[in-house]
Amino acid sequence: MKKTKIVPVFTDERGDIADIFYKKEINHVGVINSNKNAIRGNHYHLQTTQYAFITKGSCEYWYKPLKSDASAKYEIINENELVESKPGEIHAFRMLED
């Protein structure tokens, strides 16, 4: 699990620009809206990396290696943060807000 705070790289009187992906191969982009306490994910990918960018609200991001007997860990992911789930990482989201 890798968490990144996305910050503007250019700001002027019109607003901000922030690069979310730079020099990454992207195979899929989706948009998900969730209600408070909804659980999403709770799966893993064998060969692909999944990214989630939080545009509004916050969530608990639960994760652990697929072949680990350890308990899952979690971090709070907030607005404008990006989380990266590598292949073989079980991951789930519990929404803290609508």
QUICOR-V226816 format. One record per residue. OMEGA is omega in whole degrees, -180 to 180 (none if undefined). Layout:
# QUICOR-V226816
omega-><OMEGA | OMEGA>
This chain:
# QUICOR-V226816
omega-><176 | 180 | -179 | 173 | -180 | -179 | 180 | 176 | 177 | 179 | 171 | -175 | 179 | -177 | -174 | 169 | 177 | 177 | 178 | 178 | 176 | -179 | 176 | 173 | -177 | 180 | -175 | 173 | 178 | 176 | -178 | 172 | -176 | 176 | 178 | 180 | 175 | 175 | 179 | 176 | -173 | 180 | 176 | 177 | -179 | -172 | -175 | 175 | 177 | 176 | 174 | 178 | -177 | -178 | -178 | 177 | -179 | -180 | 168 | 176 | -179 | -176 | 173 | 176 | -178 | -175 | -180 | 175 | -180 | 175 | 177 | 175 | 173 | 175 | 174 | 177 | -175 | 177 | -180 | 173 | -180 | 177 | -177 | 177 | -179 | 176 | 179 | 177 | 174 | -178 | 179 | 179 | 169 | -175 | -180 | 180 | 173 | none>
